Amino acid sequence: MNILLASEKKINLIIQLMNILITNISRRLYFVDFLVDIKKNFKNLEIHLADNDRFSPALNLASTKNHIIPKVSDGKKKYLVAIKKIVKKNKINLIVPITNFDLEIFSNSKKEFASLNCMILVSSSKFIKICLDKKKVSLFCLKNKLKTPKIYYNLKKTNINKFYVKKDRFGNTSGGFEKLKKLSSHHFNKKNIVQDLIKGQEFHFDILNDFNGKYVSSCVKRKISMRAGETDKAKIVYEKKLENICVQISNCSNHIGNLDCDVIIDKNNDVYILDLNPRFGGGYAFTHLAGLNYLKFIIYSLSKKKYILPKRPNIIKAAKTLGVKICK
């Protein structure tokens, strides 16, 4: 149960009414659909959406209460003032950020929002700083005995007969991605990382922890196709070895809520961690359709209602079309 809720009185208030705010919702209509579906059995759930673009597809839904907010880049203080105004006016109990933009802001402001009887589904500031820096992700993996592509810091230890990958060190999705056969000194700087190219099949992990950072569930997907840096079509798989790696990541990170992970498995069946995103990502749609309703678990947990997730996902193939559909 949420350790930030200081009194039984506050907990009782949450049980009576659940007002949830999703920040930077953008085009994730399927995410809203999942919440609307939960509302069918949770009558006291009120869904609020926020985005900086008034033309955002999600902000044009009549079934939700919608808010225009500033961009994080307009200033952290301005952003927080706008969010707090929404929280106070609408008695928001739970904030769920679903992009990287405001994670660090929220992680540093959890106590302020707790005083407003509002929980934020966000991990510790320390872990978020790791996830937002690909160099720190690599060091985190090495420290916790998780395989990850080797990072190179200069030309000295590289090999002209190998392929490498250059990425934005602080980028989202596949920002700055280049496959390189020939490296030069300009590829090595504070804004980039250079890694070994790992050949294999790409997978996606969703790893759910509770409000105390303890492992609850995981779902593994084999990526079939990508679009705009997100998984567009995927197939659910279940292997005990991969589930054990998910548990290992959970125990190392003690993250809160969902952890979105990109991995690659090579021809030797070795699993390499590529990225860690401490939030709901584009791959969650497939987890949800596979019967693992993480949103419902979070909402019910905060409301002290019992909801038990299945031990294993349904083995399905799904694609994002106008919504998200299961494929045959």
N, C-alpha and C positions, 0 to 999 in steps of 0.2 A: 504494500500500500504506500501511497505517496508520503514520504517522510517530511515534505515541506508543509503539509497541512497541520497546523499547530493545535487545533482544537476540535473536539467532537462536534461543536456547533457548526463549524465550517464544513465538516464532512456531511452533516445532515442537510445543509443548504444545497450541496452538490447532488445529493440523492434526489431531492425534490425537483431540480431543474438542471439540465446540462446544456450550456451554451458554448459552442465550439467555434473557434476562429481559425481558418486556414489562411496563411499569409502567402502572397505571391503565387496565387493559384493559376494564373495564365491560361493555358489550353487544356489543363487536366480535367476535362469534363467527366471522364470515367471515375476519377477520385470523388467527385461530387455525387455521381450516381451511386457509388458505394455507400456514402453517408446517408443519402436519401432513402436507400433501401433499409439501412439500420433503423432509420426513423419510423418505419412502419411498425416496428415492435418496441420502440423506445419513444413513446409519444411526447415526452418532455424534452426531446433533443431539438435544439434550435441551431441551424447551420448558418454561420457567417463566413463570407468570403472577402478577401482583400487583395487588391492588386494596384499597381501604379498606372496601369493602362486601362482607361475607361472603356476601351473597345475590346478588352480581353473577353474571349468567348464565354468564360465561366461567369463573368459579371453581368451577363445578359440573361441569366436564368431567373425565372419568376419564383421558383420554389425556395430560394435562399435569400438571406439578407446580405446585401453587397455594399462594400466600402472602397473608396478610392484612398490610397495611401501614397506618401512620397516614395521615391527611390531611396535605397540605402545610401547610394552615392551622393544624395542631396545633403547628407549629414546624419550621423548616428543619433544626435539629440533630437533633431526634427522628426526622425523616424519613430523614436521611442515615444515622443509626445503624442504623435498621431495614433499609435497602437494603444497607448494607455487611455486615450480619450474614448476609443471604441470599447475597450475593456470595461471602463467605468460606466459608460452610458448603457451598455447592453448586458452588464453583469456576466462577462465571459468567464467561464470556468476553466477552459482548456484552450491553449494555443498550439497549433501544429504547423511549424514551418516546413515547407517542402522544397526549398531551394537552399543553396549554400550561402546566399547573400546575407541573411540575418541570423545565422546560427550563432556566431560569436557574440553578437549584440545580446541575443536572448540568453545565452549561457551565463553572461556576466550580470544579467538583470533578474535572475530567478527569484531572489529574495524580495525584490521590489514588487514583483507581480504576485508572489505568494501573500503579501500583505493585503492585496486586493482580492484574495480568495481565488487566484488564477494560477493554475499549473501550466508550465510550458514543457512540451514533450521535446526536451533537448538534453544532450549529454554535457559532461563537464567541459569547461573552457579548455582545460589541458588536452583532452582527447580531441576536441574539435580543431584545435591548432595543429595537431598531428595530421588529421584527415585532410585539412586544407593545404597541406604542403607535401608534395609527392616525395621529397627527400626524407621528411620525417616519417612518412608512411613506410618507406624502405627500412629505415632504422628501427622502427617499431616492430616490423616483421622479423628482422634479424634478431632483435633482442628476445622475441618470443618464439623463436624457432619455427617461424612460418616462412616458406619459400617465397622469394620475390626476385624479379630480374635484377641483376647486379647493376649498380650505378657506377659510372666512370666520371672522374673529375678533371682529367686531362688526357692528352694523347699518348702518354708514356706507356700505359698498360693495355692499350687497344691493339687490335689485330687487323691488318689490312684484308685478311681473308674472311672476316665475319661481317654480318649485317648488324646494324644498331638501330635504335629508335630514339628520336628526340621528341620531347614533350614540353609543354609549358609547365613549369614547376608548380605554379599556383593556379593553373587553369581548370576549367570545368570540362566535363565530358572528354572529348578527344582534342582539345585545344592545342594547336601547335604541333600536332602529330606529323612526323616525317620518318619514313624508313630510309636509312642511310647506309650506303656501301662505303663511301669515302668520307672520313671525318676531317675537320679542320679545327683550328684553335677557336674560331668564332662560335662554334657550337657549344662551347663550355663557358657558361656565364651564370650569374645568380638567378636569372629568370627561367633558365632551361634545366632539364635533366637529360642525360644521355644514358641509355640502358641497353643491355643485351636484348636482341630481338628473340622472343620465345615463339617458336612455331607450334601450333596446336589448335585445339578447339576452345572457343571462348564460352565461358559460363557466367552466370549471375547468381549470387547468393542474397537472399533476404534473411536477416537474423534478428529475431525479436527478443528483446530483454524487457523485463518489467520496470516499474518506476524505481526500484532499488538496484537496477543494473544486473539482475539475475536472468540467466537464460530461460526462455520460454519455448521457442520454436524456431525452425528454420525451413527454408524452401530453396531448392536448387533448380536452376533452369539452364538448359542448353540453348545458346543463342543461335537462331536460324538466320535472321536478318536484322540489320540496324537502319535507323533513319534519324538524322539530325542528332547523332550522339546517343540515342536511346534505343533500347531493344524494341524492335517492331514486331517480330514474330519469334516465338520460343516454344520449347517443349519442356515440360516438367520431368525431372528425373529424380530417382531416389536411390542413393547408395549410402551404406553405413559409413564408409570411409569419408565421404564428403560431409555427412552430418556431423561426424566427429571433429572435422576441421572447423565447421561452423561453431560448435560448442567451444573449441579451443579459442577461436577469435572472440567469442562472447566473454569468456573467462578472463582473457587478457585485457579487453577494452573496458568492461563494465559499463558499456554504453547504455543509454536510456532510449526506449522505443525501438524503431527499426534501424538496422545498419545495412546499407546497400553496398554490395561488394562486387567488383569486377575481377574475374580470375581467368586464367588460361591453363589448360591441361595439355601437357606435351605428349609425344609418342611413347614416353616411358611411364606415363600415367602420374607424373609429378604435377602437383597443383601449385601454381604461382599466383600470389596476390598482386593485382595491378593497382586497384583503387579502393579506398574506403570512403563511403559517404554516409555520415551519421544522420540519416533522415529517410523518409519515404522517397524512393526514386521511381524512374519510369518502369522498372521491372516489377514493381509491386502489383500492377494490374494482373499479371499472370499468377502470382502467389494467391491473390484474392480469389480468382476464378478457380484455382485448384482446391478451394475449400478452406484455406487458411485465412480467416477474416481477422487480420491483426487490428484493424480499426475498431471492430466490435469488442475485441479483447481489451483494448486500451480504454474505451469509453465505459465498458462494464466494470473494469477494475477500479477506475476512478470513482464510479458511482456505487461501489461495494456490491455490485451484482455479480453473480457467478456465471462465468462463461468458459467452457473447457474447449480448447482447440483440438482438432484431430491430431493424432500422433504422427500421421503421415499425410502428405498432400495427395490429391487425386492425380493420376498420370494423364495429363492432357496436353494438347498442342493448341496454342491460341495466337491470334493476331490482332493488332490494332488497326481497325478500319475507321468508320465514323465513330465507333465506340470501341469496345474490346470484345471480341467474339471467340468462342471455342471453335477450333477447326477439326474436321474429321481427318 
